[in-house]
Every structure is written in structure tokens, then in C-alpha cells.
Amino acid sequence: LDKFSMEWNYQDVSYWLMENGFEKFVNKFQEEEIDGLSLLNLSSSSIDELLSINTAADIVKKPTI
């Protein structure tokens, strides 16, 4: 990520995710409308929360990369 990342739209972020091996997260990032500026401002805890899944038994599954 660089200074141009701030100007990225959702599609640019999706492309970056795919280019870096994070294809499985593209849909979630699009659903949450994460653009370049949002991506740069995500903390590690925000990313954990964004990508975590609640199961039917109300168990939180953390993302694996």
C-alpha cells in the first residue's frame, strides 16, 4: 500500500486483495464498502472483527490468512 491507496475505489481494493492472495476476502470487503482510505485506516483488531464469522452456535471464528 502506498500514498495512491487513499484514492482507491472498492474495485481497486478488490484487485489488490486478489493480487496478494486474499481472494476469499474480496466479497466481504465489497459488502462493507472498504475503499482505499478505509483500508489504510483499518487496525488489526478492526480486520479481525470485519473478517470474523459468527456460527449458528454463536461461536466467533477468526480469519485465517
SULSULLIN-V611647 format. One record per residue. PHI is phi in degrees with one decimal (none if undefined). D_FIRST is the distance of its C-alpha to the first C-alpha in Angstrom with 2 decimals. Layout:
BEGIN
phi=PHI d_first=D_FIRST
phi=PHI d_first=D_FIRST
END
This chain:
BEGIN
phi=none d_first=0.00
phi=-141.2 d_first=3.76
phi=-61.5 d_first=7.13
phi=-74.6 d_first=7.75
phi=-58.9 d_first=5.85
phi=-62.4 d_first=8.92
phi=-94.1 d_first=11.17
phi=-66.9 d_first=10.30
phi=-93.7 d_first=13.45
phi=-60.6 d_first=14.32
phi=-68.2 d_first=14.77
phi=-62.5 d_first=11.35
phi=-64.9 d_first=10.01
phi=-60.2 d_first=12.98
phi=-61.3 d_first=12.33
phi=-62.4 d_first=8.88
phi=-59.3 d_first=10.90
phi=-64.6 d_first=13.73
phi=-62.3 d_first=12.11
phi=-106.8 d_first=11.06
phi=83.8 d_first=14.52
phi=-111.8 d_first=14.33
phi=-54.2 d_first=16.78
phi=-67.2 d_first=19.06
phi=-101.6 d_first=16.82
phi=-58.3 d_first=16.34
phi=-60.1 d_first=19.66
phi=-64.3 d_first=19.15
phi=-64.4 d_first=15.89
phi=-68.6 d_first=17.86
phi=-57.8 d_first=20.91
phi=-87.5 d_first=19.20
phi=54.7 d_first=17.66
phi=-82.2 d_first=14.09
phi=-99.2 d_first=12.28
phi=-60.2 d_first=8.92
phi=-64.8 d_first=10.57
phi=-62.6 d_first=12.16
phi=-60.4 d_first=9.24
phi=-64.8 d_first=7.89
phi=-91.7 d_first=11.61
phi=-73.0 d_first=12.48
phi=-89.7 d_first=14.22
phi=-61.8 d_first=15.20
phi=-70.4 d_first=18.59
phi=-65.8 d_first=17.39
phi=-65.8 d_first=15.63
phi=-57.0 d_first=18.93
phi=-65.8 d_first=20.94
phi=-61.4 d_first=19.10
phi=-98.5 d_first=19.49
phi=-74.8 d_first=22.90
phi=-122.4 d_first=25.98
phi=-92.5 d_first=29.42
phi=-84.1 d_first=32.21
phi=-60.1 d_first=35.69
phi=-85.9 d_first=36.98
phi=61.1 d_first=34.49
phi=-99.0 d_first=32.59
phi=-91.0 d_first=28.87
phi=-102.1 d_first=26.97
phi=-80.4 d_first=23.60
phi=-69.8 d_first=20.82
phi=-119.3 d_first=20.73
phi=-112.4 d_first=17.79
END
